[in-house]
């Protein structure tokens, strides 16, 4: 169970969402008949060793509901409080997502990344608000809102989830504790706007390392996640520590050293301005 109550979610987030969170993709055995528990535990241990403070238990993979539940349980058990397990609320329906988040609470996950079902096609932001609030109301866990182009909300507003909708959710749902800022990608206007409006109330995450390292040098951004930064080994947690210590020149040098890897990621359509990674 979580270490906080629903009313304490924002206080918990302020204290604990300081660092970098990656993603853990479930590994299967070579015959694809079951989860590879040994490999999953290895990935969790390596994340801890590399300095990550959390990891998303990825759900956008072909696992059964029960297999994902087992996968999440393995992550929580291996972490033993050393790593926050983030629940990935991207199942097929609202009912499925409510059932899954109840499992996540029982498993010991401590943060919910709020996504939307693949066939969710709202005609107005009132529908987005109602879905989001239903999910927040269904759990006592801290929730991280997630504006991002992949949901298709950009046809309603360029920021994907505009400030007035986020404002209602922050005001109406005390367990909304963070906002992951990828709205309006590849531009940063929405990220800046969200930070300006909400950083005094909830934790703002700048999840893309190529944006986080520069922006965090000129504005207070405590959290970078969830993201694909495990690709860079321990580099992004190291950059985060340098920035929090005010060692901007050293963080900038590390940023430039990563450029060949950054280009390699972009060349395969993963990261950069591609949208293939936006759910994570």
C-alpha positions as CSV (number, residue, x, y, z in Angstrom):
1,X,0.0,0.0,0.0
2,X,1.0,3.6,-0.6
3,X,2.9,5.5,2.2
4,X,0.4,8.4,2.1
5,X,-3.3,9.1,2.1
6,X,-5.2,10.6,-0.7
7,X,-5.1,14.0,0.9
8,X,-1.3,13.7,1.4
9,X,-0.6,12.9,-2.2
10,X,0.8,16.3,-3.2
11,X,2.9,16.5,-0.1
12,X,4.3,13.0,-0.8
13,X,5.0,14.0,-4.4
14,X,6.9,17.2,-3.4
15,X,9.1,15.0,-1.2
16,X,9.6,12.0,-3.4
17,X,9.3,13.1,-7.0
18,X,12.8,14.6,-7.1
19,X,14.9,12.8,-9.7
20,X,14.5,10.8,-12.9
21,X,12.1,8.0,-13.6
22,X,12.6,5.6,-16.5
23,X,10.4,2.8,-17.9
24,X,10.5,-1.0,-17.4
25,X,9.3,-3.0,-20.3
26,X,8.3,-6.6,-19.3
27,X,10.7,-9.3,-20.5
28,X,9.3,-12.7,-21.6
29,X,11.0,-16.0,-21.6
30,X,12.6,-17.1,-24.9
31,X,9.5,-19.2,-25.8
32,X,7.2,-16.2,-25.0
33,X,5.0,-18.4,-22.7
34,X,5.6,-16.5,-19.5
35,X,7.2,-13.5,-17.8
36,X,10.9,-13.7,-17.3
37,X,11.0,-12.8,-13.6
38,X,14.8,-13.0,-13.4
39,X,15.2,-10.4,-16.2
40,X,12.5,-8.1,-14.7
41,X,14.3,-8.2,-11.3
42,X,17.6,-7.5,-13.0
43,X,16.1,-4.4,-14.8
44,X,14.8,-3.0,-11.5
45,X,18.1,-3.5,-9.7
46,X,20.0,-1.9,-12.6
47,X,17.6,1.1,-12.5
48,X,18.3,1.6,-8.8
49,X,22.1,1.2,-9.4
50,X,22.0,3.8,-12.1
51,X,20.3,6.3,-9.8
52,X,16.7,6.3,-11.0
53,X,14.1,7.1,-8.4
54,X,11.2,5.5,-10.2
55,X,10.1,3.3,-13.1
56,X,6.9,2.9,-15.1
57,X,5.5,-0.6,-15.3
58,X,4.7,-0.4,-19.0
59,X,1.2,-1.7,-19.9
60,X,1.2,-0.9,-23.7
61,X,2.4,-4.4,-24.5
62,X,0.6,-7.7,-25.3
63,X,0.2,-9.0,-21.8
64,X,-2.9,-10.3,-20.3
65,X,-4.4,-8.4,-17.3
66,X,-3.1,-11.1,-15.0
67,X,0.4,-11.0,-16.5
68,X,0.6,-7.3,-16.1
69,X,-0.5,-7.6,-12.5
70,X,2.2,-10.2,-11.9
71,X,4.8,-8.0,-13.7
72,X,4.0,-5.1,-11.4
73,X,4.1,-7.2,-8.3
74,X,7.6,-8.4,-9.3
75,X,8.8,-4.8,-9.8
76,X,7.4,-3.7,-6.4
77,X,8.9,-6.7,-4.6
78,X,12.3,-6.2,-6.1
79,X,12.4,-2.5,-5.5
80,X,11.6,-2.9,-1.8
81,X,10.9,0.8,-1.4
82,X,14.1,1.8,-3.2
83,X,12.3,2.7,-6.4
84,X,8.8,4.1,-7.0
85,X,6.7,1.8,-9.2
86,X,4.6,3.9,-11.5
87,X,1.3,2.4,-12.7
88,X,0.6,2.9,-16.4
89,X,-3.1,3.6,-16.7
90,X,-3.5,2.9,-20.4
91,X,-5.9,-0.1,-20.7
92,X,-8.8,-0.5,-23.1
93,X,-11.8,1.1,-21.2
94,X,-12.5,3.2,-18.2
95,X,-13.8,0.1,-16.4
96,X,-10.6,-1.8,-17.2
97,X,-8.5,1.1,-16.0
98,X,-10.3,1.4,-12.7
99,X,-9.9,-2.3,-12.1
100,X,-6.2,-2.1,-13.0
101,X,-5.5,0.9,-10.7
102,X,-7.2,-1.0,-7.8
103,X,-4.8,-3.8,-8.4
104,X,-1.9,-1.3,-8.5
105,X,-2.9,0.0,-5.1
106,X,-2.9,-3.5,-3.7
107,X,0.5,-4.2,-5.4
108,X,2.2,-1.3,-3.8
109,X,2.5,1.1,-6.8
110,X,2.7,4.7,-5.6
111,X,2.1,6.9,-8.6
112,X,-0.4,6.7,-11.5
113,X,0.5,8.0,-15.0
114,X,-2.9,8.8,-16.3
115,X,-3.4,8.0,-20.0
116,X,-6.4,7.3,-22.1
117,X,-7.8,4.2,-23.9
118,X,-6.7,3.8,-27.5
119,X,-10.3,4.1,-28.8
120,X,-11.2,7.1,-26.6
121,X,-12.3,9.8,-29.0
122,X,-13.8,12.7,-27.0
123,X,-15.8,15.4,-28.9
124,X,-15.2,18.0,-26.2
125,X,-12.9,18.7,-23.3
126,X,-15.8,18.1,-20.9
127,X,-15.4,14.4,-21.8
128,X,-11.7,14.5,-21.2
129,X,-12.4,16.1,-17.8
130,X,-15.0,13.6,-16.9
131,X,-12.9,10.6,-17.8
132,X,-9.8,12.0,-16.0
133,X,-11.8,12.9,-12.9
134,X,-13.4,9.4,-12.8
135,X,-10.0,7.9,-12.8
136,X,-8.7,10.2,-10.1
137,X,-11.8,9.6,-7.9
138,X,-11.3,5.8,-8.3
139,X,-7.9,5.7,-6.6
140,X,-6.1,7.0,-3.5
141,X,-2.8,7.0,-5.3
142,X,-1.1,10.2,-6.5
143,X,-1.9,10.9,-10.1
144,X,0.3,12.5,-12.8
145,X,-1.7,14.1,-15.6
146,X,-0.3,13.6,-19.1
147,X,-1.0,16.1,-22.0
148,X,0.6,14.6,-25.1
149,X,-0.2,14.6,-28.8
150,X,-0.7,10.8,-29.0
151,X,-4.2,11.0,-27.5
152,X,-5.4,13.0,-30.5
153,X,-6.7,15.8,-28.4
154,X,-4.7,18.3,-30.5
155,X,-7.7,18.5,-32.8
156,X,-9.5,20.2,-29.9
157,X,-6.6,22.5,-28.8
158,X,-2.9,22.8,-29.8
159,X,-1.8,22.2,-26.2
160,X,-3.6,18.8,-26.1
161,X,-5.0,19.4,-22.7
162,X,-5.3,23.2,-22.1
163,X,-4.8,25.0,-18.9
164,X,-8.5,25.5,-18.0
165,X,-9.1,21.7,-18.1
166,X,-5.9,21.1,-16.0
167,X,-7.1,23.8,-13.7
168,X,-10.4,22.0,-13.0
169,X,-8.6,18.7,-12.4
170,X,-6.1,20.2,-10.0
171,X,-8.9,22.0,-8.1
172,X,-11.3,19.1,-8.0
173,X,-9.0,16.1,-7.5
174,X,-6.7,16.4,-4.4
175,X,-4.6,13.4,-5.6
176,X,-3.6,15.1,-8.8
177,X,0.0,15.5,-7.7
178,X,2.0,16.0,-10.9
179,X,1.8,17.0,-14.5
180,X,3.9,15.4,-17.2
181,X,4.5,18.2,-19.8
182,X,4.5,17.0,-23.4
183,X,1.5,18.8,-24.7
184,X,1.8,20.5,-28.1
185,X,4.9,18.6,-29.0
186,X,7.4,19.3,-30.6
187,X,7.0,22.8,-29.3
188,X,7.6,23.8,-25.7
189,X,4.9,26.5,-25.3
190,X,2.5,24.2,-23.4
191,X,5.3,23.0,-21.1
192,X,6.2,26.5,-20.2
193,X,2.5,27.5,-19.7
194,X,1.8,24.5,-17.5
195,X,4.9,25.2,-15.4
196,X,3.9,28.9,-15.0
197,X,0.4,28.0,-13.9
198,X,0.9,25.0,-11.7
199,X,4.4,24.6,-10.4
200,X,3.6,26.0,-7.0
201,X,0.7,23.5,-6.5
202,X,1.9,20.2,-8.1
203,X,5.2,18.7,-9.3
204,X,6.0,19.5,-12.9
205,X,7.8,16.8,-14.9
206,X,9.9,17.6,-17.9
207,X,10.3,14.1,-19.2
208,X,12.3,14.6,-22.4
209,X,16.0,14.7,-21.5
210,X,16.9,17.0,-24.3
211,X,14.4,19.5,-23.0
212,X,14.9,18.9,-19.3
213,X,18.6,19.5,-19.1
214,X,18.4,23.0,-20.7
215,X,15.1,24.1,-19.1
216,X,16.0,22.9,-15.6
217,X,18.9,25.3,-15.6
218,X,16.6,28.3,-15.8
219,X,13.5,27.1,-14.0
220,X,12.8,24.8,-11.1
221,X,11.9,21.4,-12.5
222,X,12.4,18.7,-9.8
223,X,11.2,15.6,-11.8
224,X,12.2,14.1,-15.2
225,X,10.0,11.2,-16.0
226,X,8.8,8.8,-17.0
227,X,11.0,8.3,-20.0
228,X,13.3,6.2,-22.1
229,X,16.4,7.6,-20.4
230,X,17.6,4.1,-19.3
231,X,19.0,4.1,-22.8
232,X,21.7,6.5,-21.6
233,X,22.7,4.4,-18.6
234,X,23.2,6.5,-15.5
235,X,23.8,9.8,-17.4
236,X,20.4,11.5,-16.9
237,X,20.2,10.8,-13.2
238,X,23.8,12.2,-13.1
239,X,22.7,15.3,-15.0
240,X,19.8,15.8,-12.6
241,X,22.1,15.8,-9.6
242,X,24.4,18.3,-11.3
243,X,21.5,20.6,-12.1
244,X,20.1,20.4,-8.5
245,X,23.6,21.2,-7.2
246,X,23.8,24.3,-9.5
247,X,26.6,22.7,-11.6
248,X,25.2,23.9,-14.9
249,X,28.4,23.9,-16.9
250,X,29.0,20.2,-16.0
251,X,25.4,19.3,-16.8
252,X,25.8,21.1,-20.1
253,X,29.0,19.2,-20.9
254,X,27.3,15.9,-20.2
255,X,24.4,17.0,-22.5
256,X,26.7,17.5,-25.4
257,X,28.5,14.2,-24.7
258,X,25.2,12.4,-25.2
259,X,24.5,13.9,-28.6
260,X,25.7,10.9,-30.6
261,X,23.3,8.6,-28.6
262,X,20.6,11.2,-28.9
263,X,20.9,11.2,-32.7
264,X,20.9,7.4,-32.7
265,X,17.6,7.4,-30.8
266,X,16.1,9.9,-33.2
267,X,17.3,8.0,-36.3
268,X,15.1,5.0,-35.4
269,X,12.1,7.2,-34.6
270,X,12.3,6.8,-30.8
271,X,12.6,10.0,-28.8
272,X,13.6,13.2,-30.5
273,X,10.4,14.7,-32.0
274,X,8.9,11.3,-32.9
275,X,5.7,10.4,-31.2
276,X,6.4,6.6,-30.9
277,X,7.6,7.1,-27.3
278,X,5.0,9.5,-26.0
279,X,3.0,7.0,-23.9
280,X,6.1,6.4,-21.8
